C-alpha cells in the first residue's frame, strides 16, 4: 500500500502544534504552581515547626528534659535562627547562611543518630540475653507445658485473617522463642531471603542487608568509636561477661548496669531525634519563605509573638512554663495541618511527575532555584526524618550474580561473628536476624512444627520460660 505522505505530514504538524501548546501552557502555569507550592510548604512547615518548638521548650521548662552539651548548642542555634530570620526582618544572605547552618546540623544529628541506632541494636541483643539469664535465679520458677504454650502462641499467630498481621506475629515469635538451629540451616534461610529481591532495585537489596546487619549488631557507622564513649565502654563490659556461668550476684549487677546504660541511651537518643524534628521543618520553612504569597506569610506572622517569647527566654536560659494567655497562641494552630496536609500531598504528587521537558522549561524560566527549594522541602517534610537530601543515583536491577555476591558477603560476616561469640550471644543474634527475614514458612503446619520444635528442643528451663514470658507480653500489647 503506498504511503500517504500528506497524512504523515498532517500528523507530524499536529504533534508539533500539540507540543508547542503544552510548552506554552507550562510556561504560563509553572510560576503560579511554584508560588502555590511554596505557599503551602511555608504554612505547613511553619506550623509543624511551631508545634515541635513549643513542645520542646515546654519539656525543658517543666524539667522533663535536660539537654547534654551538644544538643543544647543545637537547640540554641535553632532559637537564634528563628530570631534572626523571622523576627528581625528578612535578609537574603542571612537566610542562605541559615539554611547552610541547618543543613550542617542535620548532618551532625544524622551522624549521631546512626551511632545511637547501632548501640540500640547491640544493646537489644544483650537485653535478649539478660532476659534469659535472670530467670535462673527466680525462686519457684514455673514454666508452662510445651503443648499448652505452643497452642497459646499458635492461637495468637493465626487469630487474625490478615496475612500481613499473621506475618508480623510470626516474626515476633521468631524473635522470642528459643533458637535451636544448625549453622547450615541458618545460612540457608539467610540466602533464601535474597530470592525475594530478584529483579528489584539494588537499593532495596542494600536496605535489606543493612537491616540484617543492624539487627545482628554488626553495623558500625563512622564515629562509633569516637562518639558516646561511656556507651562503648558499657557495651565492651557486656561483651566480656561470662553469660553461660554467670552467678546470681553478677547477674544482678549486670542487670543494674544494663538498665543504667539503656536509660542513658534512650535519653540521648530522644534528644537528637527531637532536634531533627525541629531542624527539618525549620529548614523547609526557611527555604520557602521568600517564595510564598503574602497571604501565606501573613498566616505565619500571627504566631511571631509566641516565637519571640520562646526565643528570648531560651536564649537567656530562662525556662518557665508559658501562661494560659501565652499558650492560647498555640491553640490558633488547630486545624491548619489538617487543612494544608492534603494540599501538600497533591502538590508533591504533581511535582513527582515532572519530566525532563518540564525541567528544561523550569530552567528556561529561571525557576531552577525555587524548584530546588520545593524538591528539598518535599524530602524534609516527608515520612523519613533522616532522608538523604543529596542522594541521586540511577537505580539498577539486582540480578542473580549481584544477589549471590551480596548473600555471600552477609553470610561471611554473620558466621565470622558467630565464631567469636558466646553461645547465648549467637542465639540472640540468630533470633534477631530470623525476625527480619521474609517469612519463610509455606503453611500453617510448618509454623506449628517450628513452634513445637523450638519449645521441645530447649532443655534450659529459664530460657524456655523467658521466651514464653516475652511472647505473652507481646500478646498483651
C-alpha positions in Angstrom: 0.0 0.0 0.0 1.6 3.4 -1.0 2.5 5.7 1.9 0.2 8.7 2.3 2.7 11.4 2.7 0.1 14.1 3.3 -1.4 12.2 6.3 2.1 11.6 7.8 2.8 15.3 7.4 -0.5 16.3 9.0 0.2 14.0 12.0 3.6 15.5 12.4 2.3 19.0 12.2 -0.4 18.2 14.8 2.2 16.7 17.2 4.3 19.8 16.7 1.4 22.1 17.5 0.4 20.0 20.5 4.0 20.2 21.8 4.1 23.9 21.3 0.8 24.3 23.1 2.0 22.1 26.0 5.1 24.2 26.3 3.1 27.5 26.3 0.8 26.0 28.9 3.8 25.1 31.1 5.4 28.5 30.7 2.1 30.1 31.7 1.3 27.9 34.7 4.7 26.9 36.2 5.3 30.3 38.0 1.8 30.1 39.6 2.3 26.4 40.6 5.6 27.2 42.2 4.2 30.1 44.2 1.3 27.9 45.3 3.6 25.1 46.3 5.9 27.4 48.2 2.9 29.0 50.0 1.5 25.6 51.1 5.0 24.4 52.2 5.5 27.7 54.1 2.4 27.3 56.2 2.7 23.5 56.7 6.4 23.7 57.6 6.0 26.7 59.8 3.1 25.4 61.8 4.7 21.9 62.1 7.9 23.6 63.4 5.9 25.8 65.8 4.2 22.8 67.5 7.5 21.0 67.8 9.3 24.1 69.0 6.7 24.9 71.7 6.6 21.2 72.8 10.5 21.1 73.1 10.5 24.3 75.1 7.8 23.1 77.4 9.7 19.9 78.1 12.7 22.0 79.2 10.6 24.3 81.2 8.8 21.6 83.2 12.1 19.7 83.8 11.1 16.7 81.8 14.2 17.0 79.6 17.8 18.0 80.5 20.0 18.6 77.4 23.5 17.3 77.0 26.1 19.8 75.8 25.9 19.3 72.1 22.1 19.0 72.0 21.9 22.3 74.0 24.1 24.0 71.4 21.9 22.8 68.6 18.8 24.0 70.4 20.4 27.4 70.9 21.3 27.6 67.2 17.7 26.7 66.3 16.4 29.6 68.5 18.9 32.1 67.1 17.9 31.0 63.5 14.3 31.8 64.2 15.1 35.1 65.9 17.4 36.3 63.2 15.5 35.2 60.1 11.9 35.7 61.0 11.7 38.1 63.9 14.4 40.6 62.8 13.3 41.2 59.2 14.2 39.2 56.1 17.7 39.3 54.7 18.6 37.1 51.7 22.2 36.5 52.6 21.4 35.7 56.2 18.7 33.2 55.0 21.2 31.4 52.8 23.7 31.2 55.7 21.0 29.9 58.0 20.0 27.2 55.5 23.6 26.1 55.3 23.9 26.1 59.1 20.7 23.9 59.4 22.0 21.5 56.7 25.2 21.2 58.8 23.2 20.5 61.9 21.2 17.9 60.0 24.4 16.0 59.1 25.6 16.2 62.7 22.4 14.9 64.1 22.2 12.2 61.4 25.8 11.0 62.2 25.0 10.8 65.9 21.7 9.0 65.4 23.4 6.4 63.2 25.8 5.7 66.1 23.0 5.7 68.6 20.9 3.3 66.5 23.9 0.9 66.2 24.2 1.0 70.0 20.5 0.4 70.4 20.7 -2.7 68.1 23.7 -4.1 70.0 22.1 -3.5 73.5 19.0 -5.2 72.2 20.9 -8.4 71.9 22.2 -8.1 75.5 18.6 -7.5 76.6 17.6 -10.7 75.0 20.5 -12.5 76.8 19.8 -10.9 80.1 16.1 -11.8 79.9 17.1 -15.4 79.6 19.7 -15.5 82.3 17.8 -13.7 85.1 15.0 -16.3 85.5 17.7 -18.8 86.5 17.7 -17.2 90.0 14.0 -16.9 90.4 12.5 -18.9 93.3 9.8 -21.4 92.2 10.3 -20.7 88.5 7.3 -22.1 86.7 7.4 -23.0 83.0 4.2 -24.0 81.2 3.9 -27.3 79.5 5.2 -27.3 75.9 1.9 -28.3 74.3 -0.1 -25.7 76.3 2.4 -22.9 75.5 2.5 -23.9 71.8 -1.3 -23.8 71.5 -1.4 -20.4 73.1 1.2 -19.0 70.8 -0.3 -20.5 67.7 -3.7 -19.3 68.5 -2.3 -15.8 68.8 -0.5 -16.0 65.5 -3.5 -17.2 63.5 -6.2 -15.4 65.4 -6.5 -12.9 62.5 -7.2 -13.5 58.8 -5.0 -10.6 57.7 -1.8 -12.2 56.2 0.3 -9.1 56.9 -0.7 -9.3 60.6 0.0 -13.0 60.7 3.4 -12.5 59.3 4.2 -9.8 61.8 3.2 -12.2 64.6 5.3 -14.9 63.1 8.3 -12.5 63.2 7.6 -11.7 66.8 7.6 -15.4 67.6 10.9 -15.9 65.8 12.4 -13.0 67.8 11.5 -14.5 71.2 11.2 -18.3 71.3 14.3 -20.4 71.9 16.5 -20.8 68.9 17.7 -24.3 68.1 19.0 -24.3 64.6 22.2 -25.5 62.8 24.5 -23.1 61.2 23.8 -24.7 57.8 20.0 -24.2 58.2 20.5 -20.6 59.3 22.7 -19.9 56.3 20.2 -21.5 54.0 17.4 -19.2 55.4 19.5 -16.1 55.1 20.4 -16.9 51.4 16.8 -17.7 50.7 15.8 -14.2 51.9 17.7 -12.7 49.0 15.5 -14.5 46.5 12.7 -12.1 47.2 14.7 -9.3 45.8 15.5 -10.8 42.3 14.7 -8.2 39.7 14.2 -5.4 42.3 16.3 -2.3 42.6 19.8 -2.7 44.1 18.9 -0.1 46.7 16.2 -2.5 48.0 18.8 -5.2 48.5 21.1 -2.8 50.2 18.4 -1.8 52.6 17.7 -5.5 53.3 21.4 -6.1 54.1 21.6 -3.0 56.3 18.5 -4.2 58.2 20.0 -7.7 58.8 23.4 -6.3 59.8 21.8 -3.8 62.2 19.6 -6.4 63.9 22.7 -8.6 64.3 24.7 -5.8 65.9 27.2 -5.8 63.1 26.7 -2.3 61.8 29.5 0.1 62.9 29.0 3.6 61.4 31.7 6.2 61.3 32.2 7.7 64.7 31.1 4.6 66.6 34.4 4.5 68.5 34.5 8.3 68.9 31.0 9.4 70.0 29.4 8.4 73.3 32.5 6.6 74.8 30.5 5.7 78.0 28.2 3.6 75.9 31.1 2.0 74.1 32.7 1.1 77.4 29.4 -0.3 78.7 29.0 -2.4 75.6 32.5 -3.8 75.9 31.8 -4.7 79.5 28.7 -6.6 78.5 30.7 -8.5 75.9 33.3 -9.7 78.4 30.7 -11.2 80.8 30.6 -15.0 81.2 27.0 -15.4 80.3 26.9 -19.2 80.5 28.3 -19.4 84.0 27.0 -16.1 85.4 26.2 -16.2 89.1 23.3 -14.5 90.8 25.3 -11.5 92.2 27.0 -10.9 88.8 23.6 -11.2 87.1 22.1 -8.7 89.4 24.9 -6.2 88.9 24.9 -6.8 85.2 21.2 -6.1 85.1 21.6 -2.8 87.0 24.5 -1.8 84.8 22.5 -2.6 81.7 19.4 -0.7 82.8 21.5 2.4 83.6 23.2 2.3 80.2 20.0 1.9 78.3 18.4 4.7 80.2 21.3 7.0 79.1 20.9 5.7 75.6 17.2 6.4 75.5 17.6 9.9 76.9 20.3 11.0 74.4 18.5 9.3 71.5 15.3 11.2 72.4 17.3 14.5 72.4 18.8 14.1 69.0 15.6 12.6 67.5 13.6 15.5 68.8 16.1 18.0 67.5 15.8 16.6 64.0 12.0 17.0 64.3 12.8 20.7 64.8 15.6 21.1 62.1 13.6 19.6 59.2 10.5 21.8 59.3 12.5 24.9 60.2 14.8 24.3 57.2 11.7 23.8 54.9 10.1 26.9 56.3 13.3 29.0 55.5 13.6 27.5 52.0 10.0 28.5 51.0 9.5 31.7 53.0 10.8 34.2 50.3 8.7 32.5 47.5 5.4 32.2 49.4 2.4 34.5 48.8 1.7 37.5 51.1 -1.4 35.7 52.4 0.7 32.6 53.3 3.3 34.8 55.1 0.6 36.6 57.0 -0.8 33.3 58.3 2.5 32.6 59.9 3.2 36.1 61.2 0.2 35.7 63.6 2.4 33.3 65.6 5.5 35.5 65.7 4.8 36.8 69.3 5.0 33.2 70.6 8.2 32.6 68.6 9.6 35.8 70.1 8.7 34.8 73.6 10.2 31.3 73.4 13.4 32.5 71.7 14.0 35.3 74.2 13.6 33.0 77.2 15.6 30.1 75.7 18.5 32.3 74.6 18.6 33.9 78.0 18.5 30.5 79.7 15.2 31.3 81.4 12.7 28.4 81.2 9.3 28.8 82.7 6.0 27.2 81.7 4.0 29.5 79.4 0.9 31.1 81.0 -2.6 30.3 79.7 -2.7 33.5 77.7 0.6 32.9 76.1 -0.2 29.3 75.3 -3.5 30.4 73.6 -1.5 31.3 70.5 -0.8 27.6 70.1 -4.5 26.8 70.1 -4.6 29.0 67.0 -2.8 26.3 65.0 -5.8 23.9 65.4 -6.9 22.6 62.1 -4.2 24.2 60.0 -2.2 21.0 59.4 -5.4 19.1 58.6 -6.2 21.9 56.1 -2.8 22.0 54.4 -1.8 18.4 54.6 -4.0 17.3 51.6 -2.8 20.3 49.7 0.8 19.4 50.4 0.2 15.8 49.2 -1.4 16.9 46.0 1.3 19.4 45.1 4.1 16.9 45.8 2.3 14.4 43.6 2.3 16.9 40.7 6.0 17.7 41.5 7.0 14.0 41.3 5.5 13.8 37.8 7.8 16.5 36.3 9.7 15.0 33.3 12.8 16.2 31.5 11.0 18.5 29.3 9.3 20.2 32.2 12.6 20.6 34.0 14.1 22.3 30.9 11.2 24.8 30.9 11.9 25.4 34.6 15.5 26.3 33.7 14.4 28.5 30.8 12.0 30.4 33.1 14.9 30.8 35.6 12.9 29.0 38.3 15.5 26.4 39.0 16.4 27.7 42.4 12.8 27.8 43.5 12.3 24.3 42.1 15.2 23.1 44.1 13.8 24.5 47.3 10.5 22.9 46.7 12.0 19.5 45.9 14.2 19.7 49.0 11.2 20.6 51.1 9.3 17.5 49.9 12.0 15.4 51.5 12.3 17.5 54.6 8.5 17.2 55.2 8.3 13.6 54.1 7.9 10.4 56.2 11.6 9.8 56.5 13.1 12.1 59.2 16.6 11.2 58.2 16.1 11.2 54.4 19.3 11.7 52.4 18.9 15.0 50.6 21.9 14.6 48.4 21.2 11.0 47.2 20.9 11.0 43.5 21.8 7.8 41.6 20.5 5.7 38.8 18.8 2.6 40.0 19.9 -0.8 38.7 18.2 -4.1 38.9 19.6 -6.8 41.2 20.4 -9.8 39.0 21.4 -13.3 40.2 25.1 -12.6 40.3 24.6 -9.5 42.4 22.3 -11.3 44.8 24.8 -14.2 45.2 27.7 -11.8 46.0 25.5 -9.9 48.4 24.4 -13.1 50.2 28.0 -14.4 50.3 29.3 -11.2 51.9 26.5 -11.1 54.5 26.7 -14.8 55.4 30.5 -14.5 55.8 30.0 -11.6 58.2 27.4 -13.4 60.3 29.4 -16.7 60.5 32.6 -14.8 61.4 30.7 -13.1 64.3 29.4 -16.5 65.5 32.9 -17.9 65.7 34.0 -15.3 68.2 30.9 -15.1 70.5 29.4 -17.0 73.3 26.6 -19.4 72.5 23.9 -17.3 74.2 25.0 -14.3 72.1 24.8 -16.3 68.9 21.3 -17.3 69.8 20.3 -13.7 70.4 21.8 -12.7 67.0 20.1 -15.6 65.2 16.7 -14.7 66.7 17.2 -11.1 65.7 18.1 -12.0 62.1 15.3 -14.5 61.7 12.8 -11.9 62.7 14.0 -9.6 59.9 13.9 -12.2 57.1 10.9 -12.5 54.8 8.7 -15.1 56.4 10.0 -18.5 55.2 7.1 -20.8 56.2 4.9 -22.1 53.5 2.0 -23.4 55.5 0.3 -23.3 58.9 1.8 -26.8 59.6 5.3 -25.5 59.1 4.7 -22.7 61.7 3.2 -25.2 64.1 6.2 -27.5 63.7 8.7 -24.7 64.3 6.9 -23.5 67.5 6.6 -27.0 68.9 10.2 -27.9 67.9 11.5 -24.7 69.5 10.0 -25.5 72.8 10.7 -29.2 72.8 14.3 -28.7 71.8 15.1 -26.2 74.6 16.1 -28.1 77.8 17.1 -25.0 79.8 14.0 -24.1 81.9 15.0 -20.4 82.4 15.5 -19.8 78.7 12.2 -21.5 77.7 10.2 -19.7 80.5 11.7 -16.4 79.4 10.8 -17.0 75.7 7.2 -17.8 76.7 7.0 -14.9 79.1 8.2 -12.4 76.4 5.7 -13.8 73.9 2.9 -13.3 76.4 4.0 -9.7 76.9 3.7 -9.2 73.1 0.3 -10.9 73.1 -1.0 -8.4 75.7 0.4 -5.4 74.0 
